[in-house]
Amino acid sequence: MKLLEFCKLFKKIQRHMKWDEATTFYWFDAINPNLGQASPMHMIALGRGHKVLSFVDAQIDLSSAPNRKRVKK
């Protein structure tokens, strides 16, 4: 993943989640079970940034869907 692509991904997450920079950096560094117990930064370092981008896009699409059904716990 190129630096410009990383910056766009960072801003996309920050805008969608309405987080500050520190919280967004933490998200990139935190272990994520949806990414196979790897941090997004680790996935990017392994050359799998496209997987992180796909995951983020899918999550944004899910949360933006107008008629999505939520499962009550």
MARLO-334122 format. One record per residue (C-alpha): y, x, z; chain; residue number from 1; residue in three letters. Coordinates in steps of 0.001 Angstrom, whole numbers, padded with zeros to 6 digits. Layout:
BEGIN
         Y         X         Z   mol   seq   type
         Y         X         Z     A   NUM    ALA
...
This chain:
BEGIN
         Y         X         Z   mol   seq   type
    000000    000000    000000     A     1    MET
    003335    001426   -001025     A     2    LYS
    006266    001590    001374     A     3    LEU
    008174   -001134   -000462     A     4    LEU
    005128   -003435   -000291     A     5    GLU
    004822   -002748    003437     A     6    PHE
    008502   -003575    003969     A     7    CYS
    008115   -006870    002102     A     8    LYS
    005024   -007754    004151     A     9    LEU
    006840   -006848    007375     A    10    PHE
    009803   -009077    006476     A    11    LYS
    007507   -011910    005378     A    12    LYS
    005750   -011920    008752     A    13    ILE
    008999   -011518    010675     A    14    GLN
    010656   -014446    008861     A    15    ARG
    007674   -016769    009108     A    16    HIS
    006975   -016109    012779     A    17    MET
    010681   -015817    013689     A    18    LYS
    009974   -012587    015571     A    19    TRP
    012214   -009626    016264     A    20    ASP
    011321   -006186    014881     A    21    GLU
    009573   -004997    018061     A    22    ALA
    007237   -007999    018164     A    23    THR
    006444   -007636    014467     A    24    THR
    005654   -003933    014920     A    25    PHE
    003376   -004889    017823     A    26    TYR
    001511   -007335    015565     A    27    TRP
    000844   -004540    013070     A    28    PHE
   -000506   -002322    015859     A    29    ASP
   -002595   -004910    017732     A    30    ALA
   -006326   -005423    017190     A    31    ILE
   -006854   -008562    015130     A    32    ASN
   -010238   -010336    015270     A    33    PRO
   -009489   -011961    011906     A    34    ASN
   -009417   -008502    010335     A    35    LEU
   -012774   -007376    011731     A    36    GLY
   -011402   -006118    015074     A    37    GLN
   -009008   -003749    013279     A    38    ALA
   -005245   -003641    013469     A    39    SER
   -003305   -004480    010315     A    40    PRO
   -001851   -000945    010384     A    41    MET
   -005375    000535    010504     A    42    HIS
   -006425   -001623    007563     A    43    MET
   -003388   -000440    005590     A    44    ILE
   -004157    003192    006479     A    45    ALA
   -007701    002700    005145     A    46    LEU
   -006303    001480    001826     A    47    GLY
   -007059   -002170    002537     A    48    ARG
   -003489   -003414    002643     A    49    GLY
   -004354   -006005    000008     A    50    HIS
   -006691   -007639    002576     A    51    LYS
   -003871   -007829    005130     A    52    VAL
   -001533   -009322    002524     A    53    LEU
   -004164   -011890    001506     A    54    SER
   -004762   -012811    005150     A    55    PHE
   -001044   -013225    005858     A    56    VAL
   -000478   -015299    002704     A    57    ASP
   -003422   -017560    003567     A    58    ALA
   -002157   -018088    007125     A    59    GLN
    001348   -018915    005900     A    60    ILE
   -000084   -021345    003338     A    61    ASP
   -002161   -023037    006041     A    62    LEU
    000766   -023413    008386     A    63    SER
    003034   -024669    005606     A    64    SER
    000632   -027310    004275     A    65    ALA
    002280   -030741    004676     A    66    PRO
   -000863   -032733    005496     A    67    ASN
   -002913   -030231    007424     A    68    ARG
   -005128   -031552    010179     A    69    LYS
   -005119   -029873    013543     A    70    ARG
   -008251   -029707    015607     A    71    VAL
   -007691   -030780    019194     A    72    LYS
   -009471   -028770    021845     A    73    LYS
